[in-house]
Amino acid sequence: MTKFSYVMGLAGLSAALFLGACSTPKPVDTAPPMASTPSAPPSSGSNIVPGSAEDLRVNVGDTVHFAYNEYNIEDSDRATLQRQATWLQKYPSIRVTVEGDCDERGTREYNLALGARRANAVKEYLVSLGVSAARIDTISYGKEHPICTESTEDCWAQNRRGVTSVVSGGNS
């Protein structure tokens, strides 16, 4: 046997083994197919009671954000407040408090005043959408209720907010 024939024989054997390994059939799954059950999207709150504080928070949205040192309602938050107004009209016995919050920059007094302007801006917008002003109270927490405590712009942006909270009349 020549050296060339020997090398060609090894190459052919290697190729056959390689191709044979690639063509090995996969085992057949004998388990019956699982019945697919439609699952509710995570935000649908399948265990959430309609008209509850959790319903407002999860399915409607309870928070809007503000730019640094501002209290005007951003265009990006108008949809959230529209959903809140629709939800409040659906549940006319519910009373809410709008909480105004600020980031850590500025004095305590300044941030309490800014938080009050933010809470009132949210209230006025909800009233402009048809919600009775008598159902909405406001409070300012200034910089006293941060949800993020890092001294970064991303964190400060999370803390500049208005939060609508159910205080009475909601379903438990």
Phi, psi and omega in degrees: 000131181280162180299322179296317180295321180296314180296318180294324178293316177297319179296318179295317178297317179299316180296320180295316178296318180297311181293326178294321179292324180287336185261011178295126183292146177284148179297145181277132178281117183266356179287142178293150180297142180286140176289130181274129177247130181296133178256146180286144176297151185304329184275357183285342176060057184302334178257010183268132180283125177301138180084007180266167176300322179294323176300314178299311184296312188277315188265342182248313185108125184248001188232137170237157184242159183233153175286164180304128176061024182238160175223011176279148180285124179286148178304323182294342181259354181298324180295320178298315181291328175296318177296321177298315180298316178298317180296315180295326177290329177290329181239078189292347179272354183279135173248145181230160170240132175262122182261128177260129183231154181229169173276180188286347183283146181096164181285164178301313182297315180299315182291327175296319179292318179294319177299322177295318178296322179294314179298317179293326177297318178295314179301310181300322179292317178297320178296321178295339178266007174106003178277135180296132179298334180292343180268357187236119171257162177231154175209146175249132173255359181054235180256015187278346181236062180289146173261348177223135186247008177280150178267068179228159180298319179300318180292314179301321180297325178293328184277342178275092190208164169237128183240127177265122182238136176287130179246335177197160176084355181275162176279144180269000000 
